[in-house]
Every structure is written in structure tokens, then in C-alpha cells.
Amino acid sequence: MTKIRLGVMALVCATSTAAAQPKVNTVELADRIVTKTAGIKEGEIVEISGGPQDLAFMEDLAVAVRKAGAFPIVIYWSETAHKKLIDAVPEKYDGQTNAAELAMAKTVNVRILLPAVRDASILEKLPPARQQKIAKANQISNDTGLKRNVRVIELDNQLAPSAARAKTQGVTEADLAGMYWAGIGADYTAIEAKGNELKAALAKGTEVRVTHPNGTDVKFKVKGKKVLASDGMLSPADIKAGGASVNVWLPAGEVYLVPVAGSMEGKIVDERMIAFEKEITGVTAEIKKGKITNISAKTGWDVIKPRYDAAGPQRDEVGVFDIGINPNIKPSPKLETFVAAGTVTFTTGNNVWAGGTSKEPFGLLFQLTGTTVTLDGKAIVEAGSLK
């Protein structure tokens, strides 16, 4: 299932230039994703979707799927088509469940998704109420895939390169592309080992505290909560568990859980949040009993406010705590990603992807670098460095 990102549950994208792409052996990478990441078996049906910038890679994935004795279905979409869709489709159809997506959810065993749209500013044109209605109408497709334990491999995690994203992330498009492919090509055996270590520690722990010199100071209970990891590979145990355990986001490298309900207290300060490729600065959220009771920003809140006001009450529930563990992705002040080693992410709204129960389409994304995280008083992240 796609992670929530400021209320946008659709895939988000733009055209990437060939000059920005580093040399990558996509044939080898496709084989790795099919065999080791997704564990595709003979006879399975595999959806592969993406846009114009990824057509060659999608072909390699389709061939790798067929080499495994499985059957690929390739779905094409584009940023241009998405703009036309927003402009042309009447509002009266917003409440329709997408019958094509529902049929796919009832049919496929695996979904390999590349973001066809990477410029989120395109989606700002769609009014908040319409976004909510569309997302809720398609929840049945998400639920169907989850119940059938459809394995979902998303090649994005906020890093799939484009001109718009590079500008937002404060890097060149070439640097973003290099980061993306380096992250996907990381040693997932090592990441799995680090993830298992951190999962075991959190599973045995009782209370987490996150602090930062910017004023962030929040604590919450984790005792008894299931801890999940996106480490780039689906183990037989993951596949047997199903549900949220069969989600993988590439570049991989994060450990996450749903905090004990009502236990979070304190304050989160995010110096830079991104919505529709626009910057919101100085976001401060006060939290009591697991919910945001007051939120403000120094600049840019008008970008989020209409969506926030249109959302349901679960928009304020802090439903996911996430720690990045990918050593190939280095954190920086402008980099917005889940996976950079030592980065801490809190999300509100939808947390089904993390094993929770909230299906609220809108969500806030707080991504913090430089934090100190303690588990029962012992540091597991210190000043942004993963211990």
C-alpha cells in the first residue's frame, strides 16, 4: 500500500531526463527485485506499472517476471495523462470505486510500482473535498489487496528522480538519481541484519523518547506492539504473515511501528515540511494522548490548511514511528525521505501500511534529522547517528 503523504494517496511524478540517469544494470536489478525482493513464483500474476521515464526498466522487469514462470501485466500512465484526467473528469464520478483497480486487486499476486507522476504540484489543483472522496471510494481496492496478501513493491520512497523533486530536495537531478539508484542497489543483507537488530530491541522495549535541539521532545509507549521493517527482501516469514508485512519500499531501509494508542505526549517541531512541492517551515505540533491538539507553522501553512480542514478526526492521530537505516542514503537538512540512516519520521492519518487500523486518506509527514532517540533510557539514535 502506498504510504500516506500529505493526503495524496495517488502515485506522484514528472519526466526525468536521460542525462540525469547514472549507469545502472537494470536487467540485473530487475532479476534481483523479482527473485529476492518479491519472491515471485511460477504461475503468479504480476502487475508492473510506471511512466514514460521507466519504460525500458519496466520491460526488463516484465522479462524477469516471465523468466520466473510468472505472468506480467504492464500498465502505463503519465504525468500528462494525469493532468488531463484532473481537468476533464466530472466531479460526479469521484465517488465511484475504480472497477479496473478492484479487478486487479482481486487478480494479481504481486504489484511492482514505479511512480508515473513525480511532481506533486499537479495534484494541488484537485480540491481537498474531491481528493478525500476519491481516496475513500478506492479504499475497497486497497482493502481487497491487503486481505489477499498481495505483495507490493514500490520503487520510490520520495527519491525517484525528477526535476521537480530535485528542486524540492535541494539537490541536482543527477545527484538525486545517483542517490536513488545507490539506495536501491544497497546491500540488503546488511540492511536486513540492522533491521532485525533494531526490531528486536524495539520489541523488547517499553518507552521511546525523541528529542532535538529545535524543541522536539516527545515520548510514547511501544510495549507489545508489532515492529515491522522494509529491508528490501520479503522472507518466507514475511510472506506467511501477509498484510502489512508484505510491503516493500525501494530504496529500502526502515524500521517502523504503530505506537501504543493514546500514549504519545509532548511536542514535535519539523523545521521543513513539503506539500505539493512547496515548503512549509517551522511546523510545531503539540501532542496529548496520542493526538495533535494544536499545530502551527511559521510559513506556508496555507498550502496544507484546506486539506487539513477537510480531513476526518484521525488526521490528528500520530499513528506511525519510523527510523531510517539505509547507509547509502545520507541525511541532509533538505532531504525528505524515510530511509536515510538515522532519520526519524512520524505520520498521522492512514497507518494500515504499518499494521494500524486508520484509513484516513489525509496525513501529515514529520521527517526529522539530527534527533536523539532513546529506548528505555538507552540511545538507539544519537544526534542523528544510528547506533
C-alpha positions as CSV (number, residue, x, y, z in Angstrom):
1,M,0.0,0.0,0.0
2,T,1.2,3.5,-0.8
3,K,2.4,5.4,2.2
4,I,0.4,8.5,3.0
5,R,2.0,11.8,2.1
6,L,0.1,14.9,2.9
7,G,-3.2,13.5,1.8
8,V,-2.0,12.3,-1.6
9,M,-2.7,8.5,-2.0
10,A,-2.1,8.5,-5.7
11,L,1.3,7.9,-7.3
12,V,3.1,11.2,-7.6
13,C,5.5,12.2,-10.7
14,A,7.3,14.1,-13.7
15,T,9.5,13.4,-16.6
16,S,13.2,12.6,-15.8
17,T,15.9,13.4,-18.2
18,A,18.1,10.7,-19.6
19,A,21.2,12.8,-18.8
20,A,20.3,12.6,-15.1
21,Q,20.4,8.8,-15.0
22,P,23.6,7.1,-13.8
23,K,24.6,3.9,-15.5
24,V,22.6,1.1,-13.9
25,N,22.4,-2.6,-14.9
26,T,18.6,-2.7,-14.9
27,V,18.5,-6.2,-16.2
28,E,20.4,-7.4,-13.2
29,L,18.4,-5.2,-10.9
30,A,15.1,-6.5,-12.3
31,D,16.2,-10.1,-11.7
32,R,17.1,-9.2,-8.1
33,I,13.7,-7.5,-7.5
34,V,11.7,-10.4,-9.0
35,T,13.6,-13.2,-7.2
36,K,14.9,-11.8,-4.0
37,T,12.7,-8.8,-3.2
38,A,9.3,-10.0,-4.3
39,G,10.0,-13.8,-4.3
40,I,7.9,-14.2,-7.4
41,K,6.9,-17.8,-8.1
42,E,5.9,-19.8,-11.2
43,G,2.3,-19.2,-12.2
44,E,1.8,-15.9,-10.3
45,I,0.3,-12.8,-11.9
46,V,2.4,-9.6,-11.6
47,E,1.3,-6.0,-12.2
48,I,4.1,-3.7,-13.3
49,S,3.1,0.0,-13.6
50,G,5.1,3.1,-14.4
51,G,5.5,6.1,-16.7
52,P,7.5,7.1,-19.8
53,Q,10.8,7.6,-17.9
54,D,10.8,4.0,-16.8
55,L,9.6,2.1,-19.9
56,A,12.9,0.3,-20.5
57,F,13.1,-0.8,-16.9
58,M,9.5,-1.9,-17.0
59,E,10.4,-4.1,-20.0
60,D,13.3,-5.6,-18.0
61,L,11.0,-6.3,-15.1
62,A,8.4,-8.0,-17.4
63,V,11.1,-10.2,-18.9
64,A,12.4,-11.1,-15.4
65,V,8.9,-12.0,-14.3
66,R,8.4,-14.2,-17.3
67,K,11.8,-15.9,-16.7
68,A,10.5,-16.9,-13.3
69,G,7.5,-18.6,-15.0
70,A,5.1,-15.9,-13.9
71,F,2.9,-13.6,-16.0
72,P,3.4,-9.8,-16.2
73,I,0.7,-7.2,-16.8
74,V,2.3,-3.9,-17.8
75,I,0.3,-0.7,-17.0
76,Y,1.4,2.7,-18.4
77,W,0.5,6.1,-17.1
78,S,2.0,9.6,-17.4
79,E,2.1,13.0,-15.9
80,T,0.5,14.4,-19.0
81,A,-2.4,12.0,-18.7
82,H,-2.9,12.8,-15.0
83,K,-3.1,16.5,-15.7
84,K,-5.8,15.8,-18.4
85,L,-7.7,13.5,-16.0
86,I,-7.9,16.2,-13.3
87,D,-9.1,18.8,-15.8
88,A,-11.6,16.6,-17.7
89,V,-13.2,14.0,-15.4
90,P,-16.5,15.4,-13.9
91,E,-16.8,15.6,-10.1
92,K,-19.9,13.4,-10.2
93,Y,-17.6,10.3,-10.7
94,D,-15.4,11.0,-7.7
95,G,-17.4,8.5,-5.6
96,Q,-17.0,5.6,-8.0
97,T,-14.9,2.7,-6.9
98,N,-12.4,2.2,-9.7
99,A,-13.6,-1.1,-11.1
100,A,-10.4,-1.7,-13.0
101,E,-8.2,-1.3,-9.9
102,L,-10.6,-3.5,-7.9
103,A,-10.4,-6.2,-10.6
104,M,-6.6,-6.1,-10.4
105,A,-6.7,-6.2,-6.6
106,K,-8.7,-9.4,-6.9
107,T,-6.4,-10.9,-9.5
108,V,-2.7,-10.1,-9.1
109,N,-0.3,-11.7,-6.6
110,V,2.4,-9.1,-6.8
111,R,2.4,-5.3,-7.7
112,I,5.7,-3.6,-8.7
113,L,5.0,0.1,-8.8
114,L,7.2,2.9,-10.3
115,P,5.8,6.4,-9.8
116,A,4.4,7.7,-13.1
117,V,3.9,11.2,-11.6
118,R,6.7,12.8,-9.6
119,D,5.6,16.4,-9.5
120,A,3.1,16.6,-6.6
121,S,2.2,20.2,-7.5
122,I,0.0,18.7,-10.2
123,L,-2.4,17.4,-7.5
124,E,-2.8,20.8,-5.8
125,K,-5.4,21.7,-8.5
126,L,-7.8,19.0,-7.2
127,P,-9.9,20.5,-4.4
128,P,-9.5,18.9,-0.9
129,A,-13.1,17.5,-0.8
130,R,-12.6,15.8,-4.1
131,Q,-9.3,14.3,-3.0
132,Q,-10.9,12.9,0.1
133,K,-13.9,11.5,-1.8
134,I,-11.7,9.8,-4.5
135,A,-9.4,8.3,-1.9
136,K,-12.3,6.9,0.2
137,A,-14.0,5.5,-2.9
138,N,-10.9,3.5,-3.7
139,Q,-10.3,2.2,-0.2
140,I,-12.1,-1.0,-1.2
141,S,-9.4,-1.8,-3.7
142,N,-6.7,-1.2,-1.0
143,D,-8.6,-3.4,1.4
144,T,-9.0,-6.2,-1.1
145,G,-5.3,-6.3,-1.9
146,L,-4.4,-6.3,1.8
147,K,-6.8,-9.1,2.6
148,R,-5.4,-11.2,-0.3
149,N,-1.9,-10.6,0.9
150,V,-0.8,-9.1,-2.4
151,R,2.9,-8.3,-2.2
152,V,3.6,-4.7,-3.0
153,I,7.0,-3.4,-4.2
154,E,7.2,0.3,-4.6
155,L,10.3,1.9,-6.2
156,D,10.0,5.4,-5.0
157,N,10.2,6.3,-1.2
158,Q,10.3,10.0,-2.2
159,L,13.5,9.6,-4.1
160,A,12.6,8.6,-7.6
161,P,14.3,11.3,-9.6
162,S,12.6,14.2,-11.4
163,A,13.4,17.9,-11.9
164,A,10.6,19.0,-9.5
165,R,11.7,16.6,-6.8
166,A,15.4,17.6,-7.1
167,K,14.5,21.2,-6.6
168,T,12.4,20.3,-3.5
169,Q,15.1,18.1,-2.1
170,G,17.8,20.8,-2.6
171,V,20.0,18.7,-4.9
172,T,20.6,18.4,-8.6
173,E,18.5,15.9,-10.6
174,A,21.7,13.9,-11.3
175,D,22.6,13.8,-7.6
176,L,19.0,12.7,-6.8
177,A,19.2,9.9,-9.4
178,G,22.5,8.8,-8.1
179,M,21.1,8.6,-4.6
180,Y,18.0,6.7,-5.7
181,W,19.9,4.0,-7.6
182,A,22.6,3.8,-4.9
183,G,19.9,3.3,-2.4
184,I,18.1,0.6,-4.4
185,G,21.5,-1.1,-5.0
186,A,22.4,-1.2,-1.3
187,D,23.5,-4.4,0.4
188,Y,20.1,-5.6,1.6
189,T,21.6,-8.5,3.6
190,A,23.3,-5.9,5.8
191,I,20.2,-3.8,6.0
192,E,18.2,-6.8,6.9
193,A,20.6,-7.6,9.7
194,K,20.5,-4.0,11.0
195,G,16.7,-4.0,10.7
196,N,16.4,-7.3,12.7
197,E,18.6,-5.9,15.4
198,L,16.5,-2.7,15.8
199,K,13.3,-4.7,15.5
200,A,14.3,-7.0,18.3
201,A,15.3,-4.0,20.6
202,L,12.0,-2.2,20.0
203,A,10.0,-5.4,20.5
204,K,11.6,-5.8,23.9
205,G,11.3,-2.1,24.9
206,T,8.7,-0.2,26.8
207,E,9.0,3.6,26.1
208,V,10.7,5.7,23.3
209,R,11.7,9.3,23.7
210,V,12.7,11.5,20.8
211,T,14.4,14.9,21.4
212,H,16.1,17.5,19.2
213,P,17.7,20.9,19.9
214,N,14.9,22.6,17.9
215,G,12.4,21.9,20.7
216,T,11.1,18.4,19.7
217,D,10.5,16.3,22.9
218,V,8.0,13.5,22.6
219,K,7.7,10.2,24.3
220,F,5.4,7.2,23.8
221,K,4.9,3.6,24.7
222,V,5.8,0.7,22.4
223,K,5.4,-2.3,24.7
224,G,3.6,-5.2,23.0
225,K,3.5,-3.5,19.5
226,K,4.4,-5.4,16.4
227,V,7.6,-4.0,14.8
228,L,8.0,-4.1,11.0
229,A,10.8,-3.5,8.6
230,S,11.2,-2.7,4.9
231,D,14.6,-4.2,4.3
232,G,14.5,-4.9,0.6
233,M,13.6,-8.6,0.8
234,L,10.5,-10.5,1.6
235,S,11.4,-13.5,3.7
236,P,9.2,-16.7,3.8
237,A,8.1,-15.5,7.3
238,D,7.0,-12.1,5.9
239,I,5.0,-13.8,3.1
240,K,3.4,-16.1,5.6
241,A,2.4,-13.2,7.8
242,G,0.9,-11.3,4.9
243,G,-0.9,-8.0,5.4
244,A,1.4,-5.1,6.2
245,S,4.4,-7.5,6.3
246,V,4.4,-7.9,2.5
247,N,5.0,-4.2,1.7
248,V,8.5,-3.2,0.4
249,W,9.6,0.3,-0.4
250,L,12.7,0.8,-2.5
251,P,15.2,2.2,-1.8
252,A,14.7,0.1,1.4
253,G,15.9,0.6,4.9
254,E,13.4,1.5,7.6
255,V,12.0,0.0,10.8
256,Y,8.6,1.2,12.0
257,L,5.7,0.6,14.3
258,V,2.3,1.9,15.5
259,P,2.8,3.4,19.0
260,V,0.5,2.3,21.8
261,A,-2.8,4.2,21.3
262,G,-3.1,7.3,23.4
263,S,0.4,7.1,24.9
264,M,2.2,9.9,23.0
265,E,2.9,13.1,24.8
266,G,5.0,16.1,24.0
267,K,5.9,18.3,21.0
268,I,7.2,17.7,17.5
269,V,9.0,20.5,15.7
270,D,9.6,20.0,12.0
271,E,11.7,22.8,10.6
272,R,10.8,21.9,7.0
273,M,7.8,20.1,5.6
274,I,6.9,19.7,1.9
275,A,3.4,19.7,0.4
276,F,2.7,19.8,-3.3
277,E,6.4,20.6,-3.8
278,K,6.0,23.7,-1.6
279,E,7.9,24.4,1.6
280,I,6.2,24.8,5.0
281,T,8.6,26.0,7.7
282,G,8.6,25.8,11.5
283,V,5.8,23.3,11.9
284,T,5.1,22.8,15.6
285,A,2.6,20.1,16.8
286,E,1.6,19.8,20.4
287,I,0.5,16.2,21.3
288,K,-1.6,14.9,24.1
289,K,-2.8,11.3,24.5
290,G,-1.6,10.4,21.0
291,K,-3.3,13.3,19.2
292,I,-2.3,16.7,17.9
293,T,-4.1,19.2,20.0
294,N,-2.5,22.3,18.4
295,I,-0.5,22.8,15.2
296,S,1.1,25.9,13.6
297,A,3.8,26.9,11.2
298,K,5.9,29.9,10.6
299,T,5.3,30.0,6.9
300,G,3.4,28.1,4.2
301,W,0.6,26.6,6.3
302,D,-2.0,27.9,3.8
303,V,-0.8,25.1,1.5
304,I,-1.9,22.4,3.9
305,K,-4.8,24.1,5.8
306,P,-7.6,23.4,3.3
307,R,-6.7,19.7,3.1
308,Y,-6.3,19.5,6.9
309,D,-9.7,21.2,7.5
310,A,-11.4,18.8,5.1
311,A,-10.0,15.6,6.7
312,G,-11.5,13.4,9.3
313,P,-10.6,13.3,13.0
314,Q,-7.9,10.7,12.5
315,R,-5.8,13.3,10.7
316,D,-4.6,14.3,14.2
317,E,-3.6,10.8,15.4
318,V,0.1,10.2,15.3
319,G,0.0,6.6,14.0
320,V,3.5,5.7,12.9
321,F,7.0,6.0,14.2
322,D,9.7,5.2,11.7
323,I,13.6,5.1,11.8
324,G,15.7,5.0,8.6
325,I,18.5,2.5,8.4
326,N,19.9,2.7,4.8
327,P,23.6,3.6,5.0
328,N,23.7,4.6,1.3
329,I,21.3,7.4,1.8
330,K,22.9,10.3,3.8
331,P,20.6,12.6,5.7
332,S,20.7,16.3,5.0
333,P,18.7,19.4,6.1
334,K,16.5,19.5,2.9
335,L,16.3,15.8,2.2
336,E,12.8,14.4,2.8
337,T,12.9,10.6,3.0
338,F,12.0,7.7,5.3
339,V,15.2,5.7,4.7
340,A,18.3,7.9,5.3
341,A,20.1,6.3,8.2
342,G,19.1,7.9,11.5
343,T,16.2,9.9,10.1
344,V,13.1,9.8,12.3
345,T,9.6,10.0,10.7
346,F,6.2,10.5,12.4
347,T,3.0,10.2,10.3
348,T,-0.6,10.9,11.0
349,G,-3.7,9.6,9.2
350,N,-3.5,6.3,7.3
351,N,-1.3,3.7,9.0
352,V,-2.7,0.5,7.6
353,W,0.6,0.2,5.7
354,A,2.3,-0.1,9.1
355,G,-0.1,-2.5,10.6
356,G,-2.5,0.0,12.1
357,T,-6.2,0.5,11.6
358,S,-6.6,4.1,10.5
359,K,-7.8,4.6,6.9
360,E,-7.9,8.3,6.9
361,P,-6.7,9.4,3.4
362,F,-5.1,12.6,4.7
363,G,-1.9,12.6,6.7
364,L,0.9,14.7,7.9
365,L,4.6,13.7,7.5
366,F,7.1,14.9,10.0
367,Q,10.7,13.9,9.0
368,L,13.4,14.9,11.4
369,T,17.2,14.7,11.1
370,G,19.6,15.2,14.0
371,T,17.3,13.7,16.7
372,T,18.3,11.6,19.7
373,V,16.1,8.6,20.2
374,T,16.2,6.6,23.4
375,L,14.6,3.3,24.2
376,D,14.0,2.9,27.9
377,G,16.8,5.5,28.5
378,K,19.4,3.9,26.1
379,A,20.2,5.8,22.9
380,I,19.5,4.0,19.6
381,V,19.9,7.2,17.6
382,E,22.2,9.9,18.9
383,A,22.3,13.4,17.3
384,G,21.0,11.8,14.0
385,S,23.5,8.9,14.0
386,L,22.2,5.4,14.1
387,K,23.8,3.5,17.0
